[in-house]
């Protein structure tokens, strides 16, 4: 083990007085770096000092590198607020409005819109859509990168649900896993090509993330994530699903990119804050230029996380369809918490962030869920320019999780679910139906954004917890 380097050793190398010395010394205490000889440690620090920009996305040294780069002479100033469209303003809390107003003042902002299910989050509000000029904002994408909905429609009648509640309940227990404490044991796990992607090797930050991704693939997160059986009611005879008007057994899932997406979001947000210093009210909206190495790395990692989230859903539906002994007639899948390269209505190229907002381009299919006691809707996008071709991603919260826990009793929630014929496995009062907005009112606020092809009404719901 190397003898411990001290601040004077770094000063002799040429490290400037200040934060960089402390950060570097702290990093050298990490187990794998302490094993290096003092000569190797000094060689590494010389390389870092000579070209800190090349270490900005390094797993160990990104923050030290940022501290070595010249600090901006001042904070990046906010610009005049640009106009944006608001859908269903009567359903949107003031906190979400304030966050959107701040986002519309960023120098890189080109356009924006706020969906009727919007509520306050970190950085961009949940339900916020933001178009930027060649810049990506990790917290405008969100922590759960690529979170999505996936629906399978089966050629079984609704009475299958009524007659086989316990059987379908058992299938959810046996073939789904939730949260960080549950996973599939050896022999149950399914492989997927996404785990072999080059990004796990080519991006330094991701090199130690593949094992966790492999452990969690095919599982769902906690919070508002779910897998549920319910009734699909196809009402539009011109639907692109190729499914005749009528009612069917459906399987709906909601989850994202698990620990992989969260680690990507948190790492690159910290990095963005180091290189993009904004006023306090806008600090969570720090961006990375797509012309920078860090921006390109985040873009690649974000797309990997999105594909990983999709793979998780595919495995969930594959397991349950196989256990059910049926192949789905049709599938619908869409994601949110993502950024896309798109062309705006005025012809400008933009990076469009949809944080808790459903892509609703012309002819694009998606699912907008309600709550456990209210239907979700299968929709076709109308490509409305004012909404940046977006729609809500659900009903949206009417109560924060904290408020729901304070005001709702578990016995009352269970009674409410029973009255609506809902079988719930797991879940908590923070996800009670009463904590959500009225999905029908939300849908009425966006009739110009999507056409409704049908609905999905939950019956047997599994969330984190339960046995």
Legacy VTK file of the C-alpha trace (Angstrom):
# vtk DataFile Version 3.0
C-alpha trace
ASCII
DATASET POLYDATA
POINTS 467 float
0.000 0.000 0.000
1.283 3.472 -0.888
2.284 5.897 1.828
-0.297 8.623 2.070
0.098 11.683 -0.138
-0.494 15.063 1.461
-1.611 18.443 0.279
1.976 19.691 -0.139
2.704 16.780 -2.488
-0.139 17.926 -4.725
0.948 21.568 -4.513
4.427 20.549 -5.689
2.791 18.895 -8.702
1.127 22.181 -9.523
-2.330 21.737 -7.991
-3.852 25.147 -7.215
-4.942 26.040 -3.714
-8.593 25.240 -3.110
-11.214 22.568 -3.544
-9.335 20.392 -6.046
-6.684 19.343 -3.516
-9.248 18.167 -0.975
-11.256 16.296 -3.587
-8.143 14.560 -4.944
-6.911 13.496 -1.503
-10.356 12.148 -0.640
-10.441 10.100 -3.839
-7.050 8.579 -3.086
-8.567 7.067 0.074
-10.834 4.840 -1.997
-9.818 1.207 -1.654
-8.803 0.518 -5.260
-6.731 3.730 -5.432
-5.022 3.215 -2.071
-3.553 0.007 -3.516
-1.559 1.989 -6.088
2.075 2.801 -5.369
2.866 6.406 -4.570
4.623 6.687 -7.939
1.509 5.472 -9.749
-0.685 7.821 -7.736
1.522 10.768 -8.653
1.550 9.745 -12.317
-2.235 9.607 -12.322
-2.486 13.016 -10.666
-0.051 14.505 -13.207
-2.240 13.253 -16.055
-5.300 14.688 -14.352
-3.613 18.045 -13.829
-2.285 18.267 -17.389
-5.663 17.631 -19.022
-8.568 17.853 -16.568
-11.152 18.134 -19.378
-10.406 14.546 -20.425
-11.364 13.344 -16.919
-14.733 15.127 -16.744
-16.669 11.894 -17.211
-14.252 9.616 -15.336
-15.923 7.555 -12.620
-13.360 8.515 -9.964
-12.099 11.914 -11.028
-14.957 13.871 -12.644
-15.490 16.252 -9.710
-11.782 16.854 -9.135
-11.388 17.570 -12.857
-14.240 20.069 -12.777
-12.622 21.833 -9.823
-9.350 22.138 -11.777
-10.985 23.826 -14.737
-11.305 27.615 -14.730
-14.411 28.651 -12.836
-16.927 30.727 -14.745
-16.557 34.424 -14.044
-20.177 34.525 -12.876
-23.290 32.429 -12.755
-25.029 31.825 -16.040
-27.766 34.415 -16.071
-31.372 33.520 -16.741
-33.050 35.089 -19.759
-36.500 36.591 -20.219
-39.219 33.973 -19.825
-40.465 32.508 -23.082
-44.168 31.779 -23.560
-45.445 28.224 -23.199
-48.779 26.419 -23.418
-50.577 25.104 -20.329
-53.230 22.394 -20.626
-55.729 22.073 -17.778
-54.302 24.945 -15.699
-57.080 24.580 -13.142
-55.640 21.178 -12.145
-51.999 22.268 -11.784
-50.455 23.335 -8.467
-48.538 26.589 -8.192
-45.258 24.834 -7.429
-45.278 23.145 -10.841
-46.112 26.441 -12.550
-43.200 28.145 -10.777
-40.775 25.399 -11.859
-41.954 25.647 -15.465
-41.596 29.432 -15.397
-37.981 29.012 -14.288
-37.271 26.433 -16.997
-38.600 28.812 -19.635
-35.927 31.364 -18.595
-32.926 29.150 -19.411
-30.701 30.591 -22.165
-30.914 27.259 -24.014
-34.729 27.017 -23.869
-36.550 27.160 -27.203
-40.137 26.149 -26.321
-42.167 24.400 -23.627
-45.532 23.054 -22.546
-47.158 21.888 -19.313
-49.488 18.889 -19.217
-52.713 18.700 -17.143
-51.309 16.039 -14.794
-48.342 18.237 -13.868
-47.066 18.508 -10.316
-43.887 19.658 -8.627
-40.706 17.629 -8.970
-36.969 18.381 -9.102
-35.859 20.792 -11.806
-38.480 20.476 -14.506
-41.936 19.704 -13.059
-43.370 16.260 -13.656
-45.636 16.801 -16.642
-43.256 19.380 -18.119
-42.078 19.366 -21.741
-39.022 21.438 -22.631
-37.288 21.971 -25.982
-33.660 23.139 -25.803
-30.972 24.159 -28.248
-28.383 21.368 -28.540
-28.365 20.817 -24.765
-29.624 18.001 -22.557
-30.739 18.538 -18.953
-30.477 15.337 -16.857
-33.106 16.492 -14.332
-35.452 17.522 -17.164
-35.273 13.889 -18.272
-35.751 12.637 -14.732
-34.190 10.136 -12.367
-36.099 7.114 -13.648
-34.846 7.362 -17.224
-37.106 5.762 -19.842
-39.919 4.979 -17.401
-42.699 3.513 -19.499
-46.070 1.881 -19.938
-46.531 -1.481 -21.651
-49.891 -3.112 -22.441
-50.625 -6.605 -23.738
-54.115 -7.474 -25.021
-55.155 -11.144 -24.868
-57.934 -12.988 -26.692
-59.696 -13.821 -23.426
-63.023 -12.335 -22.258
-63.415 -10.195 -19.099
-65.135 -13.074 -17.322
-61.725 -14.775 -17.236
-60.802 -12.169 -14.600
-63.938 -12.774 -12.551
-63.625 -16.554 -12.624
-59.867 -16.839 -12.026
-58.956 -14.071 -9.610
-56.811 -16.286 -7.377
-55.051 -17.895 -10.336
-54.173 -14.534 -11.891
-53.136 -13.202 -8.491
-50.782 -16.156 -8.096
-49.257 -15.505 -11.523
-48.370 -11.958 -10.468
-46.798 -13.216 -7.259
-44.759 -15.862 -9.030
-43.631 -13.951 -12.097
-43.060 -10.346 -10.981
-40.534 -8.804 -8.615
-40.503 -5.297 -7.109
-38.111 -2.949 -5.357
-34.462 -3.464 -4.514
-34.875 -6.406 -2.157
-36.622 -8.756 -4.582
-35.036 -10.379 -7.602
-35.217 -13.550 -9.599
-32.978 -16.323 -8.297
-30.471 -18.207 -10.405
-32.249 -20.357 -12.944
-35.207 -17.954 -13.132
-33.345 -15.065 -14.724
-33.728 -14.314 -18.419
-30.874 -12.977 -20.521
-31.188 -10.014 -22.876
-28.986 -8.476 -25.562
-29.130 -5.055 -23.861
-26.802 -6.397 -21.158
-24.086 -6.927 -23.786
-24.178 -3.367 -25.112
-20.842 -1.648 -25.773
-21.806 1.294 -23.559
-21.151 -0.819 -20.466
-17.517 -1.056 -21.579
-16.976 2.195 -23.483
-18.328 4.631 -20.857
-16.145 4.663 -17.766
-18.991 5.456 -15.396
-21.000 2.434 -16.596
-18.281 -0.185 -16.252
-19.406 -1.213 -12.775
-23.152 -0.947 -13.525
-23.635 -4.009 -15.711
-23.780 -6.459 -12.800
-26.599 -4.578 -11.055
-28.447 -4.197 -14.356
-28.187 -7.948 -14.918
-29.431 -8.584 -11.378
-32.482 -6.320 -11.747
-33.537 -6.996 -15.339
-37.156 -8.084 -15.624
-38.082 -6.491 -12.276
-40.113 -3.393 -11.377
-39.334 -0.469 -9.108
-41.158 0.718 -6.005
-43.324 3.791 -5.565
-46.013 4.094 -8.219
-44.738 1.221 -10.352
-47.101 -1.689 -10.920
-48.069 -4.760 -12.937
-51.801 -5.380 -13.189
-54.481 -7.469 -14.858
-57.558 -5.677 -16.084
-60.194 -5.237 -18.783
-59.274 -3.716 -22.138
-62.236 -2.110 -23.900
-61.510 -1.295 -27.554
-63.979 1.367 -28.711
-62.484 2.727 -31.960
-63.069 0.405 -34.948
-60.280 2.181 -36.870
-57.620 1.382 -34.233
-54.137 0.449 -35.466
-53.934 -2.502 -33.071
-55.864 -4.764 -35.417
-58.159 -5.698 -32.531
-61.952 -5.666 -33.124
-64.173 -3.501 -30.949
-64.907 -5.385 -27.736
-63.583 -6.296 -24.308
-60.480 -8.369 -23.570
-58.156 -9.444 -20.784
-55.239 -7.021 -20.541
-51.895 -6.826 -18.760
-50.468 -3.375 -17.993
-47.069 -2.576 -16.489
-45.411 0.655 -15.376
-41.739 0.825 -14.445
-38.426 2.244 -15.603
-34.693 1.700 -15.754
-34.216 0.696 -12.114
-30.859 1.408 -10.455
-29.120 1.896 -13.785
-31.177 4.951 -14.733
-31.001 6.466 -11.263
-27.216 6.222 -11.136
-26.863 7.766 -14.611
-29.209 10.624 -13.685
-27.463 11.433 -10.413
-23.912 11.201 -11.783
-24.479 13.410 -14.816
-26.610 15.885 -12.867
-23.705 16.446 -10.474
-21.396 16.833 -13.449
-23.759 19.272 -15.158
-23.937 21.386 -11.990
-20.132 21.525 -11.899
-19.828 22.861 -15.455
-23.097 24.843 -15.680
-23.499 27.124 -12.684
-27.010 28.563 -12.555
-28.810 30.704 -9.975
-30.136 28.775 -6.976
-33.721 28.567 -8.234
-32.534 26.945 -11.481
-29.630 24.795 -10.258
-31.449 21.499 -10.907
-31.811 22.537 -14.553
-28.064 22.483 -15.241
-27.397 21.210 -18.744
-24.699 19.477 -20.757
-23.947 20.646 -24.277
-24.292 17.872 -26.836
-21.076 19.175 -28.356
-19.211 18.190 -25.192
-17.845 14.758 -24.355
-19.929 14.680 -21.176
-23.083 15.529 -23.111
-22.435 12.798 -25.656
-21.755 10.302 -22.868
-24.966 11.196 -21.068
-26.930 10.884 -24.323
-25.530 7.383 -24.918
-26.128 6.362 -21.284
-29.687 7.755 -21.376
-30.509 5.745 -24.494
-29.015 2.620 -22.940
-31.165 3.141 -19.819
-34.261 3.605 -21.988
-33.588 0.393 -23.888
-32.939 -1.388 -20.601
-36.310 -0.211 -19.247
-37.994 -1.554 -22.372
-36.202 -4.891 -21.943
-37.513 -5.137 -18.369
-41.097 -4.735 -19.606
-40.616 -7.233 -22.411
-39.462 -9.822 -19.884
-42.370 -9.081 -17.532
-44.906 -9.571 -20.323
-43.092 -12.602 -21.736
-43.093 -14.360 -18.355
-46.770 -13.691 -17.686
-47.970 -14.489 -21.212
-46.121 -17.794 -21.067
-47.570 -18.593 -17.626
-51.029 -17.640 -18.882
-50.574 -19.891 -21.914
-51.593 -17.131 -24.338
-49.936 -14.980 -26.966
-51.085 -11.358 -26.980
-53.260 -10.125 -29.815
-51.578 -6.729 -29.640
-49.107 -4.671 -27.632
-48.752 -0.957 -26.957
-45.648 0.564 -25.372
-44.528 4.138 -24.781
-42.080 5.898 -22.529
-41.549 9.189 -20.737
-38.646 10.625 -18.709
-36.566 10.896 -21.844
-35.154 13.353 -24.385
-35.563 13.136 -28.150
-33.955 14.938 -31.097
-36.953 16.395 -32.926
-37.914 19.096 -35.413
-40.271 21.746 -34.054
-43.235 23.047 -36.040
-41.193 26.080 -37.136
-38.473 23.840 -38.573
-35.894 24.295 -35.824
-33.985 21.256 -34.546
-34.377 20.775 -30.795
-33.810 18.419 -27.889
-37.306 17.745 -26.511
-37.408 16.609 -22.873
-40.597 14.899 -21.693
-40.486 14.461 -17.931
-43.651 12.588 -17.039
-45.202 13.355 -20.420
-46.307 10.931 -23.131
-45.020 11.283 -26.716
-48.085 12.170 -28.831
-46.791 12.759 -32.328
-49.147 12.269 -35.262
-50.289 8.629 -35.202
-48.090 7.629 -32.231
-49.804 5.132 -29.893
-49.543 5.226 -26.121
-51.199 4.375 -22.812
-52.209 7.016 -20.250
-53.058 5.259 -16.951
-55.584 6.477 -14.392
-55.448 5.143 -10.852
-56.253 1.760 -9.323
-59.971 2.600 -9.311
-60.125 4.606 -12.541
-59.502 3.542 -16.127
-56.475 4.341 -18.211
-56.736 5.124 -21.913
-55.172 3.770 -25.090
-54.472 6.817 -27.231
-53.264 7.934 -30.641
-51.279 11.181 -30.788
-52.444 14.117 -32.881
-49.087 15.860 -33.209
-50.263 19.138 -31.675
-47.534 21.765 -32.044
-48.556 23.737 -28.938
-47.908 20.712 -26.711
-44.676 19.822 -28.564
-46.470 16.620 -29.654
-46.985 15.539 -26.042
-49.774 14.533 -23.655
-50.089 13.687 -19.966
-48.488 10.490 -18.671
-51.283 9.729 -16.205
-53.778 11.335 -13.872
-51.076 13.093 -11.838
-50.860 13.445 -8.089
-53.436 15.522 -6.207
-51.641 14.829 -2.897
-47.935 14.529 -2.217
-46.778 11.224 -0.773
-46.269 12.877 2.620
-49.747 14.393 2.647
-51.337 11.096 1.554
-49.652 9.285 4.441
-50.858 11.944 6.853
-54.460 12.125 5.680
-55.338 8.615 4.469
-55.708 5.564 6.694
-54.731 2.113 5.451
-58.062 0.583 6.506
-60.001 3.307 4.674
-57.932 2.820 1.528
-58.444 -0.957 1.572
-62.177 -0.438 2.070
-62.245 1.993 -0.855
-60.450 -0.516 -3.095
-62.825 -3.291 -2.047
-65.815 -1.126 -2.921
-64.388 -0.723 -6.414
-63.619 -4.420 -6.820
-59.834 -4.040 -6.799
-57.548 -6.836 -5.597
-54.300 -5.202 -4.429
-51.041 -6.957 -3.619
-48.588 -4.672 -1.811
-48.744 -0.921 -2.249
-49.064 1.788 0.375
-51.395 4.634 1.267
-49.141 7.067 -0.634
-50.354 5.350 -3.825
-54.031 5.329 -2.853
-56.479 6.268 -5.636
-57.603 9.248 -3.543
-54.081 10.714 -3.887
-54.544 11.162 -7.645
-56.395 13.618 -9.843
-59.553 12.700 -11.766
-58.244 11.044 -14.944
-61.436 11.906 -16.845
-60.955 15.605 -16.117
-57.320 15.327 -17.177
-58.330 13.633 -20.435
-60.970 16.304 -21.084
-58.181 18.912 -20.920
-56.234 17.259 -23.725
-58.818 16.248 -26.309
-56.825 18.213 -28.861
-53.660 16.254 -28.094
-54.802 12.622 -28.423
-57.630 10.465 -29.772
-58.918 7.688 -27.513
-58.928 4.174 -29.005
-60.014 2.316 -25.889
-59.552 1.959 -22.156
-57.936 -0.283 -19.557
-59.663 -0.817 -16.201
-57.509 -2.399 -13.448
-58.761 -5.400 -11.456
-55.761 -7.193 -9.897
-52.841 -4.916 -9.054
-49.363 -5.733 -7.772
-46.961 -3.143 -6.380
-43.931 -3.260 -4.098
-44.620 -5.198 -0.897
-47.177 -7.909 -0.266
-46.662 -11.655 -0.379
LINES 1 468
467 0 1 2 3 4 5 6 7 8 9 10 11 12 13 14 15 16 17 18 19 20 21 22 23 24 25 26 27 28 29 30 31 32 33 34 35 36 37 38 39 40 41 42 43 44 45 46 47 48 49 50 51 52 53 54 55 56 57 58 59 60 61 62 63 64 65 66 67 68 69 70 71 72 73 74 75 76 77 78 79 80 81 82 83 84 85 86 87 88 89 90 91 92 93 94 95 96 97 98 99 100 101 102 103 104 105 106 107 108 109 110 111 112 113 114 115 116 117 118 119 120 121 122 123 124 125 126 127 128 129 130 131 132 133 134 135 136 137 138 139 140 141 142 143 144 145 146 147 148 149 150 151 152 153 154 155 156 157 158 159 160 161 162 163 164 165 166 167 168 169 170 171 172 173 174 175 176 177 178 179 180 181 182 183 184 185 186 187 188 189 190 191 192 193 194 195 196 197 198 199 200 201 202 203 204 205 206 207 208 209 210 211 212 213 214 215 216 217 218 219 220 221 222 223 224 225 226 227 228 229 230 231 232 233 234 235 236 237 238 239 240 241 242 243 244 245 246 247 248 249 250 251 252 253 254 255 256 257 258 259 260 261 262 263 264 265 266 267 268 269 270 271 272 273 274 275 276 277 278 279 280 281 282 283 284 285 286 287 288 289 290 291 292 293 294 295 296 297 298 299 300 301 302 303 304 305 306 307 308 309 310 311 312 313 314 315 316 317 318 319 320 321 322 323 324 325 326 327 328 329 330 331 332 333 334 335 336 337 338 339 340 341 342 343 344 345 346 347 348 349 350 351 352 353 354 355 356 357 358 359 360 361 362 363 364 365 366 367 368 369 370 371 372 373 374 375 376 377 378 379 380 381 382 383 384 385 386 387 388 389 390 391 392 393 394 395 396 397 398 399 400 401 402 403 404 405 406 407 408 409 410 411 412 413 414 415 416 417 418 419 420 421 422 423 424 425 426 427 428 429 430 431 432 433 434 435 436 437 438 439 440 441 442 443 444 445 446 447 448 449 450 451 452 453 454 455 456 457 458 459 460 461 462 463 464 465 466
